[in-house]
Amino acid sequence: MTAGEIIENIEGLSRDRLTYSVRAGCVNPKKIKRRSLYFNEFSERDLSLIGRAWEYIYKHDMRTGAAFKRAERELAASPR
């Protein structure tokens, strides 16, 4: 899944906020090399994690790191 697809699926999420989350280490997408450039490839789990964290950030004004930690705990606790 590309960054554009993530942004399309999560209402209100901007490319800048997604890039910040990746650079801050909150989400670690797989790196794919195409010719001389590297691109992020996000998984379905990444989509779920970013979506839950974005809800906390956007709706509850939570800091990015705390939102991702909380979302990570929720995903770990939920049945697969």
QUIJO-V135364 format. One line per field, one symbol per residue. ss: DSSP state (2 for helix, 1 for strand, 0 for the rest). phi: phi as a letter, one per 20 degrees, with the letter a starting at -180 (. if undefined). psi: psi as a letter, one per 40 degrees, with the letter a starting at -180 (. if undefined). A space follows every 10 residues. Layout:
ss->???
phi->???
psi->???
This chain:
ss->0022222220 0000222222 2220000001 1111001111 1002222222 2222222222 0002222222 2222222000
phi->.effffffed fnfdfffffg ffffnfccff edecldddce deeffggfff ffffgfffed lefggfffff ffffffeffe
psi->hiddddddeh hehidddddd dddeedhgii hhhhbeihih hiiddddddd ddddddddde fiiddddddd dddddddii.
